[in-house]
């Protein structure tokens, strides 16, 4: 389909993953296999699904992987809210970035769905 690295939302999601790793490195050791791992997996899932979907043959497939990425963005947003409420994160910047990425994914999915209907 296309080069995923050219997608603005992929670049934003990748940057968020890097920042998530930095932020969760300071979480309590007791959370290493719990919340820390879950947050990291949800964050990684966003750009990974965009990359996988962009390698598929159809816009319909790309839209499906974009939907999966959107689900991961929503999951990540909740997990970041939880981490904030538990006192592991000082501000809500990461959660707001996850929300922004989710909005971008909705628009990207809509475009891909329109393109799959037109083709």
N, C-alpha and C positions, 0 to 999 in steps of 0.2 A: 504494500500500500504506500507507505511513506517512511521517511526517516524520523523516528520518534524524537530524536535530539533537536529537531527543528520546532517541536511543539512548545509554545510558551508554558503551557500547563505542566508538561513533563519537566521542564527546567525549574519551574517553581516547586514542584513536588520533590525533585531531586535535592534542591537546596534545603527544603524542609527536612528531608531525611537526615542530611548532614547535621543540621541544627538539633534535631531530635536526639541523635546519638550523643552530641555534646551535652545536652540538657539531662538526659537520662543517666549519663555516667556518674552524676552526683546523687542519684537516688540511693536510698538505703540498700545495703547489701542483701537484706532479707527479701527485697523486691526483684533481685536479679533474674529469677526464673518465673516471676509473676508479672507484675505490672510493667516492669522495664521491658521484658521480652515481648509482651503483648503490644505495647506502644510501638516498639521498633518494627515488629512484623506488620502491623497495620500501616505504618508509614511507608515501609518498603513496598508493600503491595500496590500502592498507587502508581508510582512510575514504572514498576515492573509490569503491571497489567497494560499500561499504555504502550510499553515497548513490545510486549507480546502481541497485543491487538494490532499494532501498526505493521507487524510482519504477516498478518493474515491476508487472505486473498480478496475478501469482500468488505464493503462498508458495513454490512450487517454484522459480520464478525467483529469488526473494529468497534461498533456501537455496543456490542455485548461486553467486550473487555473494558470499554469505558464505563459501562454500568457497574462492573465489578470494582473498578477503581473508585467509583463514586461511593459504593458501599463501604469500602475501606476508609475513605476520607471521612465519612460520617462516623464510623467506628472510632477512628483516630480522634476526632473532635471530642467524642464522649470521654475517651480514655484520658485525654489531656485535661478536660474539666475535672475528672476524678482526681488526677494527680495534683491539680491545683488545690482542690478542696481538701486533700490529705496533707497539704503543706509541702509537697515535693517540688512544686514550681511556684515561683514568686509572682509571675504575671500571666496574663492570658494571651500573650502575643502568638504563641504557637497554635493555640486553639483558633484564633482569628485567621491565621494563615491557612489552617485546614479548612475553615469555612470558605475562604476565598477560592481555594483550589476546588472545593466541591461545586461552587457556582460555575467555575470555568469548565468543569467536567460536564455539568448539565448542558451547557451551551454546545460543547464539543459533541456530546452524544446526540443532541437534537440535529446538528449539522450532518452527522454520519447517518442518522436515520432518514433524513430527507434525501441524502445522496443515494442511499440504498433503495429508496422507493422510486427515485428518478431513473435508476439504472436498471 
